[in-house]
Amino acid sequence: MKDISNALRSEVLIDALPYIQKYHNKIVVVKYGGNAMTNEELKDCVMSDIVLLNAVGIKVVLVHGGGPEINAMLNRVGIESKFIGGLRYTDEETIEIVKMVLAGKVNKELVSHLQMHGGKALGLCGTDGEMIIAEKKQGEIDLGFVGEIKHVTTKPILDALNNGYVPIIATLGIGEDGNTYNINADTAAAAIATSLRAENLVLMTDIVGLLEDKDDDSTLIPEVNVSEVPYLKNRGIISGGMIPKIDCCVEAVRRGVKKTCIIDGRVPHSILIELFSNEGIGTQFI
């Protein structure tokens, strides 16, 4: 039994070697969210995956939101959570809660969790070093302090990476008007990946990927060329909440990220499966 176990370990390591070589010294941006962020067992898997990637020379940038924690705190202080077009309405009271929860509680807990698994983490916020320069999002409906990204300053992120740290980034932005803006985490991850010329952008979700039939997980579409996206939208295969996620993937690929993918964060070690296998685990956009 021991010999079989050792043989399996050897086979796994040998199979992973080409992918470790492919990503060595390259940047991978992971947008962390969904069930993998609230389930303790899955959180342990994500943190151990990231520590392993960092140990074999892959530079991981972790970008996170914190919707459930923000909702819980707003509820605790008696403020109703409002969403318009999938974005959180963020008035003056709400942005203060968002700053406190994202840049404080969630970010520092993730830093602590990764370090408990033997990694080196540095907690950052998009307002640090003017990392994410934002402006108020314009539209027919005023969303308050919801921002659009104008520019990403990569120096704080690269400084952390080059010193062996995993940067863990809370998605807030700073405006030229001095205001702090709430930034959608998928959008922020795509913009950061683009600015860093990342090898891969991984969006962790609570679904298996893009499905031909949204009610049938067996209809997973494993690979999509970005030129096919308008056709898939017209057919209704890309719809609802998948539209902004996939738009982020498309934008990142068109701006130079080698590959982006949407993976199921409910699967333990889904990041390793995606990066260290030819098939991957979700839907990749190329």
WOVEN-V778385 format. One record per backbone hydrogen bond with DSSP energy under -0.5 kcal/mol. NH is the residue of the N-H (numbers start at 0). CO is the residue of the C=O. E is the energy in kcal/mol with one decimal. If there is no record, write none. Layout:
NH|CO|E  NH|CO|E
//
This chain:
4|0|-2.5  5|1|-2.7  6|2|-2.4  7|3|-2.4  8|4|-2.2  9|5|-2.5  10|6|-2.3  11|7|-2.5  12|8|-2.3  13|9|-2.5  14|10|-2.6  15|11|-1.8  16|12|-1.2  17|13|-0.6  18|15|-0.7  19|15|-2.3  20|16|-2.6  21|17|-1.9  22|18|-2.2  23|19|-1.0  24|56|-3.8  25|22|-2.6  27|58|-2.8  28|199|-2.5  29|27|-0.5  29|60|-3.1  30|28|-0.5  30|201|-3.3  31|29|-0.7  31|62|-3.2  32|30|-0.5  35|32|-0.7  36|33|-1.8  37|33|-0.5  37|34|-1.0  38|34|-2.6  39|37|-0.6  42|38|-2.6  43|39|-2.1  44|40|-1.6  45|41|-2.5  46|42|-2.5  47|43|-2.4  48|44|-2.4  49|45|-2.3  50|46|-2.3  51|47|-2.2  52|48|-2.6  53|49|-2.5  54|50|-2.1  55|51|-1.5  56|53|-1.4  57|52|-2.6  58|25|-2.5  58|56|-0.5  59|57|-0.9  60|27|-2.5  61|166|-2.5  62|29|-3.1  62|60|-0.6  63|168|-2.4  64|31|-1.1  69|65|-2.4  70|66|-2.8  71|67|-2.3  72|68|-2.1  73|69|-2.7  74|70|-2.4  75|71|-1.9  76|72|-1.8  77|74|-0.8  78|73|-3.3  83|86|-3.1  86|83|-1.7  88|81|-2.9  89|142|-2.6  90|88|-0.6  94|90|-2.6  95|91|-1.2  96|92|-1.5  97|93|-2.9  98|94|-2.5  99|95|-2.0  100|96|-2.8  101|97|-2.9  102|98|-1.3  103|98|-0.7  103|99|-0.6  104|99|-1.6  105|100|-3.1  106|101|-1.8  107|103|-2.1  108|104|-1.9  109|105|-2.2  110|106|-2.1  111|107|-2.3  112|108|-2.5  113|109|-2.5  114|110|-2.1  115|111|-1.8  116|112|-0.8  116|113|-0.8  117|114|-1.6  118|113|-1.9  120|118|-0.5  121|165|-2.2  123|167|-3.3  125|169|-2.0  127|124|-2.4  129|126|-1.5  130|127|-1.7  131|125|-3.4  132|130|-0.6  132|150|-2.8  133|131|-0.6  133|173|-2.3  134|147|-2.2  136|145|-3.0  142|140|-0.6  144|89|-3.9  145|143|-1.3  146|181|-2.5  147|134|-3.0  149|132|-3.3  150|132|-1.7  152|130|-3.0  153|151|-0.7  157|153|-2.9  158|154|-2.8  159|155|-1.5  160|156|-2.5  161|157|-3.0  162|158|-0.8  162|159|-0.7  163|160|-1.9  164|159|-2.6  165|119|-2.8  166|59|-0.5  166|164|-0.7  167|121|-2.5  168|61|-3.1  168|166|-0.6  169|123|-2.4  169|167|-0.5  170|63|-1.1  171|169|-1.9  172|180|-2.6  173|131|-2.7  174|178|-2.9  175|133|-0.6  177|174|-2.0  180|172|-3.1  181|144|-3.0  182|170|-1.8  187|183|-2.5  188|184|-2.6  189|185|-2.2  190|186|-2.2  191|187|-2.6  192|188|-2.6  193|189|-2.2  194|190|-2.3  195|191|-2.0  196|193|-1.1  197|192|-2.6  198|26|-2.7  199|26|-1.1  200|258|-1.9  201|28|-3.0  202|200|-0.5  202|260|-3.1  203|30|-2.3  203|201|-0.6  204|262|-2.4  211|218|-2.4  215|212|-2.6  218|215|-2.0  219|216|-0.9  220|209|-3.1  221|219|-0.8  223|283|-2.8  227|224|-2.6  228|225|-1.1  231|227|-2.1  232|228|-2.2  233|229|-2.4  234|230|-1.7  235|232|-1.3  236|231|-1.7  237|231|-1.6  238|236|-0.7  241|238|-1.9  242|239|-1.3  244|240|-0.8  245|241|-2.8  246|242|-2.6  247|243|-1.8  248|244|-1.8  249|245|-2.8  250|246|-2.5  251|247|-2.3  252|248|-2.3  253|249|-2.6  254|250|-1.3  255|252|-1.7  256|251|-2.5  257|197|-1.2  258|198|-0.9  259|284|-1.8  260|200|-2.4  261|282|-2.5  262|202|-2.5  262|260|-0.5  264|204|-2.5  264|262|-0.9  266|263|-1.6  267|265|-0.6  269|266|-1.4  272|268|-2.0  273|269|-2.2  274|270|-2.4  275|271|-2.8  282|261|-2.2  283|221|-2.5  283|281|-0.5  284|259|-3.5  285|223|-2.0
//
